[in-house]
Amino acid sequence: MFEEPSSAQPSRDEDITARVEFTPAHVVAGWRVPPGAHRADTIKRGVLAFLEAGTGDMNPVEAIAHVAIGPVVAALGSLEVELADARARIAELEQALRERDDL
């Protein structure tokens, strides 16, 4: 009823593993960055350049974390500040419109 796998044929797991060989650079190159997201694109290009230059003794996955996390945190911080400023400007404009409409 059940067939034993022959040694001539790879098992299903071995077959899948043999076909899928992604390097860290392949994974990073696959990161989808929306058009106009200049900060994210800069971070992605920086990580790819770092991987192309070689990671030395460091594991490439750890290297990506070291190279990418700092810039991502800095970019997120900038976005938070910009969003807070935009919210404040919107509130000021809404207040000005209310005052104009009350006249």
C-alpha positions as CSV (number, residue, x, y, z in Angstrom):
1,M,0.0,0.0,0.0
2,F,2.7,2.5,1.0
3,E,5.9,2.7,-1.1
4,E,9.2,3.1,0.5
5,P,11.2,6.0,-1.0
6,S,14.0,4.7,-3.1
7,S,17.5,6.0,-2.6
8,A,17.6,7.0,-6.3
9,Q,14.8,9.5,-5.8
10,P,15.1,12.4,-3.3
11,S,12.3,12.6,-0.7
12,R,9.7,15.3,-1.2
13,D,11.4,17.5,1.5
14,E,14.8,17.1,-0.1
15,D,13.4,18.0,-3.5
16,I,11.8,21.2,-2.2
17,T,14.9,22.2,-0.3
18,A,17.1,21.7,-3.3
19,R,15.0,24.0,-5.5
20,V,14.6,26.8,-3.1
21,E,18.0,28.5,-2.4
22,F,17.5,32.1,-1.3
23,T,20.4,34.1,-0.2
24,P,20.0,37.0,2.2
25,A,20.6,39.3,-0.8
26,H,17.7,37.6,-2.7
27,V,15.4,38.2,0.3
28,V,16.4,41.8,0.6
29,A,16.1,42.4,-3.1
30,G,12.5,41.1,-2.8
31,W,11.5,43.7,-0.2
32,R,8.7,45.7,-1.8
33,V,9.3,49.4,-1.4
34,P,6.4,51.6,-2.7
35,P,7.3,54.3,-5.3
36,G,8.2,57.5,-3.6
37,A,9.4,55.8,-0.3
38,H,12.8,57.3,-0.6
39,R,14.0,56.6,3.0
40,A,13.0,52.9,2.7
41,D,14.6,52.6,-0.7
42,T,17.8,54.1,0.6
43,I,17.8,51.6,3.5
44,K,17.2,48.7,1.1
45,R,20.0,49.8,-1.3
46,G,22.3,50.2,1.7
47,V,21.7,46.7,2.9
48,L,22.2,45.3,-0.6
49,A,25.4,47.2,-1.0
50,F,26.6,45.9,2.4
51,L,25.8,42.3,1.4
52,E,27.6,42.7,-1.9
53,A,30.7,44.0,-0.2
54,G,30.6,40.9,2.1
55,T,29.8,40.5,5.8
56,G,33.2,39.4,7.0
57,D,32.9,37.0,9.9
58,M,29.4,38.0,10.6
59,N,26.4,35.7,9.7
60,P,24.6,37.5,6.8
61,V,21.3,37.4,8.6
62,E,22.8,39.0,11.7
63,A,24.6,41.5,9.5
64,I,21.3,42.6,7.9
65,A,19.8,43.2,11.3
66,H,22.8,45.3,12.4
67,V,22.8,47.3,9.2
68,A,19.0,47.7,8.7
69,I,17.5,48.1,12.2
70,G,19.3,51.4,13.1
71,P,18.3,53.2,9.9
72,V,14.7,51.8,10.2
73,V,14.4,53.1,13.7
74,A,15.7,56.5,12.7
75,A,13.4,56.7,9.7
76,L,10.4,55.7,11.9
77,G,11.4,58.3,14.4
78,S,11.4,61.0,11.7
79,L,8.1,59.9,10.4
80,E,6.6,60.1,13.9
81,V,7.8,63.7,14.3
82,E,6.6,64.7,10.8
83,L,3.2,63.1,11.5
84,A,2.9,65.0,14.8
85,D,3.8,68.3,13.0
86,A,1.3,67.6,10.3
87,R,-1.4,66.9,12.8
88,A,-0.7,70.1,14.6
89,R,-0.8,72.1,11.3
90,I,-4.1,70.4,10.4
91,A,-5.6,71.3,13.8
92,E,-4.4,75.0,13.3
93,L,-6.0,75.1,9.8
94,E,-9.3,73.6,11.1
95,Q,-9.4,76.1,13.9
96,A,-8.8,79.0,11.4
97,L,-11.6,77.6,9.3
98,R,-14.0,77.5,12.3
99,E,-13.1,81.0,13.3
100,R,-13.6,82.2,9.7
101,D,-17.0,80.5,9.4
102,D,-18.2,82.0,12.7
103,L,-17.7,85.5,11.4
